[in-house]
Amino acid sequence: MKLGMSLVLFCIGIAAGGCGEDPLSVDDDSIEAVQVSDRESGTDSSLRGLDSKPSDPASRSPGSPQSGGAPKSDASTDPAIDAGTPEKDPRPATDASLIGDRLRQYALARITETILQRRAVAPPEEDIERLLAEFERRVLALPMEIAAAYSEEQDEREVTERALETGDGAELLAQWAANQYEPPDSVDTEWIQRSLAPRPVRTTLPGRRLTSSDDPAEEPIELEDGTTIEFGAGVFELDSRILTRQDPFPSDITIQGAGIDSTLLRLTQDLGMRSNVERLRLQNLTIDGRNDGIFDLRMGSLVLEMEGVRVVGFDAGHGGSYVFAVSGGTILQATSCEFLGGYTETPGQGHLFRPTSQAGFLASFRSCRFELHSLELQRITRQNARILFEQCSFELMQDDLSKPVDGVELRDCRVGERYDYQKMSEYQRDLADLFPALR
């Protein structure tokens, strides 16, 4: 149990008291004066008054608190108060003789006073002795508690600094979620780029290995870190289970198509990986959610880069109608991407973000196009989000983007006509217009 403010106040009060003063007459002015004096001089008031010599318990007067008598008002003979510099004490830190009579007298008075205020009945002497013993134990443990808290704070700070230096997005998101890292006021694009910096490519895999197959002889795929999965032009049914069963999900995976108008990946279900997804890249392709969400990570964080990617088929009008739903936090950079509703039976009834926790959301969208859905900015920004939209266009959106939202910056963006529920049927689009092979 941590020590309360009353312990700090009585320590300051004892430091402020002089020899011969009433040890119970510590007022607020003297406490404040000592606090100010210590801050100016750099002195720790809790160290003043320690005796360099052991005090003999037998030498205590009958009026000391441990004898059950009245508090002793004259502390000038107390060997536990010494204005000189304390010498190194050979006694173990648990030796209760380190605590002087004036400190015990102060504790006795405050303990008794508080009990009387709360219960209106004086405690028996044996209970007072027990409470004083507990008080001494906590006082002697306080330096270790302070040192432990300091060490823990420094360890957490070093972890955060390493994450910032190395671009470890998953680690920083974990620190952010635990309130050990204060998110930036705006999107730190340099840090996002550092967190997405590509690692060496180790393996190249043809995209057909991730498509649905009924061949029982085909062995399950185990992806390795640094794998690039290449799709040519055409329409492919991506077996989402191949990705979601990778546990843990490998880092530095790239899924690459032949172009946003050339490669269509149709998901069999949303991408619900069961661990952190670190540095996943989607490039030059279109993804069709087929009336479902796209990313649904309930057990980890997402560090994602998208370039030249079109996302459709997510505005299905049910609880899973989203592009990004991540419990462990998200770091995202999207460049020249399109997030388009309308390719379902309920055009416009979908969301870009779905806030699922207090984890951070740090995103940068550049030269992107948003149509026929909701951003859900008000909800996502209540949960530690920092989002930058730069040179983006918004058309037929449900959001009122004329109102500023904390944590969101629109820079050189174009906002067009708002979504009209009365025209929902008019907004429906046909994916075959983009990929004639679907006809």
Helices and strands as residue ranges (DSSP letters): H 5-16, H 28-41, G 45-47, G 57-59, G 65-67, G 96-98, H 101-119, H 125-166, H 169-177, H 189-195, E 203-206, G 207-210, E 227-230, E 234-238, H 240-244, E 254-256, E 263-267, E 277-288, E 295-297, E 302-312, E 322-326, E 330-335, E 338-340, E 351-353, E 361-366, E 369-371, H 377-381, E 385-390, E 393-395, E 408-411, E 414-415, G 421-427, G 431-433, G 436-438
